[in-house]
């Protein structure tokens, strides 16, 4: 089995991404380790069809009681992380920011509704901003802002002709606010 290691940050803030050339049949594609984390975080390539997933590009997931953390992602994102694409690395480190900040155990339904309500009022969830700033601490504000901009474009393309334009507008507005906040440098 062939693998490579990518290293980000230094000393106590170092994050190591140990990744395989291609995912195994169960989707396992690598592991992330860091002194910042209580345990290793699995990298899982999820080939579930788009309409059956509850995320677009990547999400942080875990087993019961917050054990066995993993970042689930679409195949294209996995390969784009390895290619160094800003949107892909931004997405991965954003999800790692959620893990670092302890955002794993909040209720998804409640969280999604609160996020949408905040965006409608012109704000963004503090959890989302903290996860973005975690990514920016590794790559810089402009890198993350450009990554969010690309995610915004990909999201727009993915949902062209989608029946619920209101949901898409909320997602795009949230990404726009997050991008602007990162560029301004304050949460």
C-alpha positions as CSV (number, residue, x, y, z in Angstrom):
1,X,0.0,0.0,0.0
2,X,1.5,3.3,-1.1
3,X,1.0,6.5,0.9
4,X,2.4,9.9,1.3
5,X,2.5,12.5,4.1
6,X,1.6,16.1,3.8
7,X,2.7,18.3,6.7
8,X,1.0,21.6,7.6
9,X,2.0,24.0,10.4
10,X,4.9,23.3,12.8
11,X,5.6,21.9,16.3
12,X,2.6,21.7,18.5
13,X,0.3,23.0,15.7
14,X,1.5,20.5,13.1
15,X,-1.1,18.6,11.2
16,X,0.0,15.5,9.3
17,X,-2.2,14.2,6.5
18,X,-1.2,10.6,5.7
19,X,-2.9,9.8,2.4
20,X,-3.0,6.9,0.1
21,X,-2.7,7.1,-3.7
22,X,-6.3,6.1,-4.0
23,X,-9.0,5.2,-1.4
24,X,-9.6,1.6,-0.3
25,X,-12.8,-0.1,-1.2
26,X,-14.4,1.1,2.0
27,X,-13.5,4.7,1.2
28,X,-10.7,5.0,3.7
29,X,-8.2,7.3,2.0
30,X,-6.0,8.4,4.9
31,X,-5.6,9.6,8.4
32,X,-4.9,13.0,10.0
33,X,-2.9,13.3,13.1
34,X,-1.9,16.3,15.2
35,X,-0.9,17.2,18.8
36,X,-4.0,19.5,18.6
37,X,-6.4,16.5,18.4
38,X,-7.3,13.9,21.0
39,X,-7.3,11.2,18.3
40,X,-6.6,10.6,14.7
41,X,-9.2,11.7,12.2
42,X,-10.0,9.4,9.3
43,X,-10.2,10.7,5.7
44,X,-13.1,9.0,4.0
45,X,-14.0,9.3,0.3
46,X,-17.7,9.0,0.0
47,X,-19.1,7.8,-3.3
48,X,-22.7,8.2,-2.2
49,X,-24.7,9.9,-4.9
50,X,-25.2,13.7,-4.4
51,X,-29.0,13.4,-3.8
52,X,-28.4,10.9,-1.0
53,X,-25.7,12.8,0.9
54,X,-26.5,15.5,3.4
55,X,-23.4,17.6,2.4
56,X,-22.1,18.9,-0.9
57,X,-18.3,18.6,-0.7
58,X,-17.1,17.6,2.8
59,X,-18.4,17.2,6.3
60,X,-17.2,16.2,9.8
61,X,-18.8,13.0,11.1
62,X,-18.3,10.7,14.0
63,X,-19.7,7.6,15.6
64,X,-21.8,7.5,18.7
65,X,-20.8,9.9,21.5
66,X,-18.3,11.7,19.3
67,X,-15.9,8.8,18.8
68,X,-14.1,7.8,15.6
69,X,-14.0,11.2,14.0
70,X,-13.8,11.4,10.2
71,X,-13.9,13.9,7.4
72,X,-16.2,12.6,4.7
73,X,-15.7,14.0,1.3
74,X,-16.5,13.6,-2.4
75,X,-13.8,11.9,-4.5
76,X,-13.0,15.0,-6.5
77,X,-12.2,17.0,-3.3
78,X,-9.9,14.2,-2.1
79,X,-7.8,14.4,-5.3
80,X,-7.9,18.2,-5.3
81,X,-6.5,18.3,-1.8
82,X,-3.6,16.3,-3.1
83,X,-3.3,18.7,-6.0
84,X,-3.0,21.7,-3.7
85,X,-6.3,23.4,-4.8
86,X,-7.3,26.2,-2.4
87,X,-11.0,25.3,-2.3
88,X,-10.2,21.6,-1.4
89,X,-7.7,22.4,1.3
90,X,-10.0,25.1,2.7
91,X,-12.8,22.6,2.9
92,X,-10.7,20.0,4.7
93,X,-9.2,22.4,7.2
94,X,-12.6,24.0,7.8
95,X,-13.8,20.6,8.8
96,X,-10.7,20.0,11.0
97,X,-11.5,23.4,12.6
98,X,-14.9,22.1,13.6
99,X,-13.2,19.1,15.1
100,X,-10.6,21.2,16.9
101,X,-13.4,23.5,18.2
102,X,-15.5,20.6,19.5
103,X,-18.4,21.3,17.1
104,X,-19.1,17.5,16.6
105,X,-21.8,17.0,19.2
106,X,-24.3,19.6,18.3
107,X,-27.7,18.6,16.8
108,X,-27.6,18.8,13.0
109,X,-31.3,19.8,12.5
110,X,-31.1,22.5,15.1
111,X,-27.7,23.7,13.8
112,X,-28.9,24.0,10.1
113,X,-32.0,26.0,11.1
114,X,-30.0,28.4,13.2
115,X,-27.5,28.8,10.4
116,X,-30.2,29.7,7.9
117,X,-31.9,32.1,10.3
118,X,-28.6,33.9,10.9
119,X,-27.9,34.2,7.2
120,X,-31.4,35.6,6.6
121,X,-30.6,38.3,9.2
122,X,-27.2,39.0,7.6
123,X,-25.0,37.1,10.0
124,X,-23.1,33.8,10.1
125,X,-22.8,31.1,12.7
126,X,-19.8,31.6,15.0
127,X,-19.0,27.9,14.6
128,X,-18.6,28.4,10.8
129,X,-16.4,31.5,11.2
130,X,-14.2,29.8,13.8
131,X,-13.7,26.9,11.5
132,X,-12.8,29.3,8.6
133,X,-10.3,31.1,10.8
134,X,-8.8,27.8,11.8
135,X,-8.1,27.1,8.1
136,X,-6.8,30.6,7.7
137,X,-4.3,30.0,10.5
138,X,-2.7,27.4,8.3
139,X,-3.0,28.9,4.8
140,X,-3.7,32.6,5.2
141,X,-6.8,34.7,4.9
142,X,-6.6,35.3,1.1
143,X,-6.0,31.5,0.4
144,X,-9.1,30.6,2.4
145,X,-11.2,33.5,0.9
146,X,-10.3,32.3,-2.6
147,X,-11.1,28.7,-1.6
148,X,-14.6,29.9,-0.3
149,X,-15.1,31.8,-3.5
150,X,-14.4,28.7,-5.6
151,X,-16.8,26.6,-3.3
152,X,-19.4,29.3,-4.0
153,X,-18.9,29.0,-7.7
154,X,-19.0,25.2,-7.6
155,X,-22.2,25.2,-5.4
156,X,-23.9,27.6,-7.8
157,X,-23.0,25.3,-10.8
158,X,-24.1,22.2,-8.9
159,X,-27.5,23.6,-8.2
160,X,-28.3,25.4,-11.4
161,X,-32.0,24.7,-12.2
162,X,-32.5,23.4,-8.6
163,X,-36.2,23.7,-7.6
164,X,-35.5,25.5,-4.3
165,X,-33.8,28.7,-5.2
166,X,-34.4,30.1,-1.6
167,X,-32.2,27.4,-0.1
168,X,-29.5,28.0,-2.7
169,X,-29.6,31.7,-2.1
170,X,-29.1,31.2,1.7
171,X,-26.1,28.9,1.1
172,X,-24.5,31.3,-1.4
173,X,-25.2,34.3,1.0
174,X,-23.5,32.4,3.9
175,X,-20.5,31.7,1.8
176,X,-20.3,35.3,0.7
177,X,-20.5,36.6,4.3
178,X,-17.8,34.1,5.4
179,X,-15.6,35.1,2.5
180,X,-15.9,38.8,3.3
181,X,-15.4,38.2,7.0
182,X,-12.1,36.2,6.4
183,X,-10.8,39.0,4.1
184,X,-11.6,41.6,6.7
185,X,-9.8,39.5,9.2
186,X,-12.2,39.5,12.2
187,X,-14.8,37.0,13.4
